[in-house]
């Protein structure tokens, strides 16, 4: 039962992966049933052409017979066996795979074949270009392409050499761990470590910190995290959604499916460690100057990280203090004075926070530490605004009504009207904003008769 479930997940994931590549073809092709559509070899050869950029001979037509299917699949397998693995340095060996089993649509063989293609054309090619993998030693071991459980390699006295699959898996996991440890996340595998969805968010956060609120992610349920991560990656990063939450939120998520999905982040976004330091050495030519420059840059970077982390601690503590003070009951005037004291502390730190938010990377992208400070500062700002609304709403009418009306108007005036995907959507958004202004204008006129007896509190509210 577990094996059948694993096959079903792999079939869905691999089908989506294939279709994401066949969509680039002209005209595009679509695989609907992997085990059936692969039999004649036409889709298989089309996939290899897209991945390799090479033209391959293919028997095509409406009345292809089994002999033509065998010829197409044979061409595909022969092409794969002629490719060289970066990790092994020798041609790929397709163990337990033959043309007859593929043409017969045997699930374990078909999935094993597609997994080999994913390993070679996506995971191996992408991980082998990572800084930590350059110059890696290779092995002459072959790939067991069947869908059976991997056997552990026997211990050897010499320095272990990475197999095709082992090397790619180890390199990908190392990249994930280097990315996730910045957030205190322990990712040990491509199985249970991903069930909560936090690891997916950690990768997105490392690449685009402003997209993810990690504190909220830590406290959200698995399915919600997974759904949001897959949607976010597809919408913001252009990474095809190969997985569904129900595929991952299980006791033993499918390792190959998760590896296939995670490797896409490398394709769209290279090693984040490399991008953080990219360009820093461009103007340094002398080895001695390079060492001095690197040392100074490293020291400066560490000092900046220390400052950011201390600032984050201070902001989070102030937010907790505000939350506690907001719950206090008592005289409204005293509560306003208490709010004012916290607001003054907030304003005194504003310049420092804005300075720290200036990007230290190319392209205006924030570092992980900067993004965490930004998120903490936004939570503090929201807390103070909510507290202010609570206090103003407690004023006797018409002061309370006037104060809440002013808050609503301020929020509308500060909202940024962003262009939408179509002109009609933009026009609708503009019309909606105009209607909101109209409603608030009518509310202001309704408040006017009650506001002819001026008071100091009312004047202060209007001035604000």
C-alpha positions, 0 to 999 in steps of 0.5 A: 500500500505504501509503495503504491502510494509512493508511486502515485505521488511520483507519477503526479510529480514527474508528470508535472515536471515533464509538462513544465518542460514540454510547455517550452516546446513549439508546439507544446505537448502535454502528458496526461497519463505518464505510463500510457503516453510514454509507451510510443517514445514520442513524448520521451524523445521530445522531452530529451530534445528540450532538455538537451537542445539536440535534435533526435530521430523519431518515428512519428505518425498516427499509425505507429506500431509496436516496432516503432515504439521500441525504436523510439524508446531505444533511441532515447535510452541510447542517447541517455547512455551516451551522456557523461555524469559530472559526478562519475565522469563516465557514461550513465548506466541504466540499470534494470531498464530496457525498451520492452518494459518502458513500451509495456508501461511498467510503473516502476521502470517508467518512474525509474527512467524519469528519475534518472533523467531528472537526476542528470538533467536537473539535479546533477547539472545544477548542484555540480555548479555550486561553489562547494561542489567544484572539483568534487571527485567522481566515482565509477558506480552506476545508477540503480534506476529502478524504483526500489529502496536504495542500498547502503554503500559498504564502508571503505578505507579511502576517501569516499567518492560520490556516486551519480545519485549520492553526489547530487543528493548530498550536494542538494541537501548541503545547499538546503542545510546551508540555507536553512541553518541561518534560521535555526532549522535542522533539515536532515533529509528529503523526507520528514524534515519537509512535512511541516512546510517550514523548510520550503519557506526557509528556502524562499526566505533565503532567496527573497526575505521580504516574501515570508514572515517566518515567525508566522510560518513557525506557528502555522499548521502543516497544510497551510504552510505547504499550500502557501509555500507552493503558491508563493514560489510559483507566483513570485519566483516562477517555480512550477508547482509540482507538489500538493500539500497532501503529498508532503504532509504524511509520515514518510513523504516521497524523497524523489518528489521533494528533491525534484521540486527543491532542485528547481529553486537552484535553477531559478536562483543560484547559491544564495551564499554566492550572490551575497558575496558576488561582485565583492572581489571584482576590483581586487587583483592582488592575492595579498589585497584580496586576503586583506579585502576579504578579511575586512569585508568579513569583519564588516559583515559580522558587525552588521549582522550583530547590529541587526540581531541586537536591533531585532531583539530590542524591537521584539521586546518593545512589541511585547511591552506594548502588547502588555501595556495595551491590555492595561485598564485605567484612566484614559489620560494616563493610558494616552501618556503610557502610549506616548512614552512607547511611541517616543521610543519607537520614533527615536529608533526609526532612523536607525531601522531605516538605515539598517534596511538599506540593502547590502546586496545587489538588486536591492534584495535584503539579507535574511537578518535585514528581513527579520528586522523589517518584519519585527518592525512592521509588527511593532508598527501594527501594534502601536497603530492598533493601540492608538485606534483602541485609545481613540475609539474609547474617547466620548463621541463625537470625539471617538467617531471623529478620531476613528474616521481620521484613522480610516482616511489616513489609511486610505491616503497612504495606500499605494495604488499598484497597477493590476494585470489588465487595464480593466482591473486597474480601472476597477481598483481606482473606482473602488478607491474613489467610492471609499473616498466618497463614503468617507466624505459623506461620513465627515459631513454627517459628523460636522453638526456634532463638532461645533463645540470645539475642545482641546482633544478635538482640535488635537484629533483634527490637527493629527 
